[in-house]
Amino acid sequence: MTPRRLRVLIQRLPPESATMTALRNALSPEEYEKQAKNGKPEEGRWSMDQQLLAGLTDALRELQYITVVANSDGKGRKPRRPEPMRRPGVGVPQAREALTDEHANFLFDMINGGAA
């Protein structure tokens, strides 16, 4: 078997195969970030079925959260919003900066015609 033939066979393995799982799990956090910035979702290591199941899981978790919040009396502690299921090639979400008064005033001016 030629090296080219072996490479083609490995590249065409299904995303859920043991080899592709091992390749995905071997990525460092830096490689995850690079793949997230430069990657194409349609060429990811998950099949379309797995992507759809992850989306459904995220939607179900969000609906459970909304149901609990809507039906609570507000006296107890509020549950944390669920985090989306981590996808291959997508890094850990970064925390957003808090909105400062300066930024809030800038946005208010822009909304009220400040850009014209």
Secondary structure, DSSP 8 states (H G I E B T S, - for coil): --HHHHHHHHHTS-TTSHHHHHHHHT--HHHHHHHHHH--GGGSSS-HHHHHHHHHHHHHHHHHHHHHHHHS-SSS-----------TT-----------HHHHHHHHHIIIIIT-
